[in-house]
Amino acid sequence: MSKYLFLIQHEPDAYTGLSPGTMQDILRRYGTWVQRLKESGAYLASERLANDGRTLRKEQDRLRVSDGPYIESKELVAGFYLVEARDYEHAVELARDCPVLDRGIIEIRQLVAG
């Protein structure tokens, strides 16, 4: 089994303006999805990330620090899930029912042991 990172991405305002009932439904769906990951033994960890951050780039021997983690993209990385899966196909199967897919995307990356 290998470890895979699910990078959860959506627009900063993807959940703005939703009714309390809709938000409760989304949270319930997340809970159900995470419970299935745990019951399958695939779940290792997850965390939500703050909407703000810093981006560092080196330009001609100078370090440039910019506010915000989403300079060139309209989506931001909102959080992650770390899971174990047999291969990419299995990881895709595990991510298939994640509620973020209604409003955003999931990037799946295999962790490289080293």
C-alpha positions in Angstrom: 0.0 0.0 0.0 1.1 3.5 -0.8 0.2 6.8 0.8 -1.7 9.4 -1.2 -2.5 13.0 -0.5 -5.9 14.4 -1.5 -5.4 18.1 -2.0 -8.9 19.7 -1.5 -9.3 22.8 -3.7 -12.1 25.2 -4.2 -12.8 28.9 -4.8 -12.5 31.0 -1.6 -16.2 31.8 -1.6 -17.4 28.3 -2.6 -19.5 28.0 0.6 -20.4 31.6 1.1 -24.1 32.4 1.3 -25.3 28.8 1.7 -28.2 28.3 4.0 -27.6 26.7 7.4 -29.5 23.6 6.3 -27.3 23.2 3.2 -24.2 23.6 5.3 -25.4 21.0 7.7 -26.1 18.6 4.8 -22.5 19.2 3.5 -21.0 18.6 6.9 -23.1 15.4 7.3 -21.9 14.2 3.9 -18.2 14.9 4.8 -18.7 13.0 8.1 -20.2 10.0 6.3 -17.4 10.0 3.7 -14.6 10.3 6.3 -16.3 7.5 8.4 -16.2 5.2 5.3 -12.5 6.0 4.8 -11.8 5.1 8.4 -13.8 1.9 8.3 -12.0 0.8 5.2 -8.6 1.4 6.9 -7.5 3.9 4.3 -7.8 7.1 6.4 -4.5 8.3 8.0 -5.0 12.1 8.6 -6.7 15.2 7.5 -6.6 19.0 8.3 -8.3 22.1 7.1 -6.0 25.0 6.0 -6.5 28.7 6.7 -7.6 30.8 3.7 -4.5 33.0 4.0 -0.9 32.2 3.7 2.4 33.3 2.0 4.0 32.3 -1.3 7.8 32.5 -1.5 9.7 32.9 -4.8 13.4 33.6 -5.4 14.0 36.2 -8.1 17.6 37.1 -9.0 18.9 36.2 -5.6 16.1 38.0 -3.8 13.3 36.4 -1.9 9.9 37.6 -2.8 7.1 37.0 -0.3 3.5 37.4 -1.5 0.3 37.3 0.5 -2.1 34.6 -0.3 -1.6 31.1 -1.4 -3.5 31.5 -4.7 -1.6 33.8 -6.9 -2.1 32.2 -10.3 -5.2 30.1 -9.6 -8.8 30.9 -8.7 -8.9 27.9 -6.4 -7.1 27.6 -3.1 -5.9 24.5 -1.3 -8.5 24.4 1.5 -7.2 21.2 3.2 -6.0 17.7 2.7 -6.6 14.0 3.4 -3.8 11.5 3.7 -4.9 8.0 2.8 -3.5 4.6 2.0 -4.4 3.0 -1.3 -3.1 0.2 -3.5 -2.6 2.5 -6.5 -4.0 5.6 -8.2 -7.1 3.9 -9.3 -7.9 2.8 -5.8 -7.2 6.4 -4.6 -9.6 7.8 -7.2 -12.2 5.3 -6.0 -11.7 6.4 -2.4 -12.1 10.1 -3.4 -15.0 9.6 -5.7 -17.7 10.5 -3.2 -16.0 13.4 -1.5 -18.5 16.3 -1.1 -15.9 18.9 -2.3 -16.4 17.6 -5.8 -19.8 19.5 -5.8 -17.9 22.8 -5.5 -14.2 22.2 -6.2 -11.6 19.7 -7.2 -9.3 17.1 -5.6 -5.8 16.7 -6.7 -4.4 13.2 -5.8 -0.6 12.9 -5.3 1.3 9.8 -4.3 3.9 10.4 -1.5 7.3 9.2 -2.5 9.3 7.4 0.2 12.7 8.7 0.4 
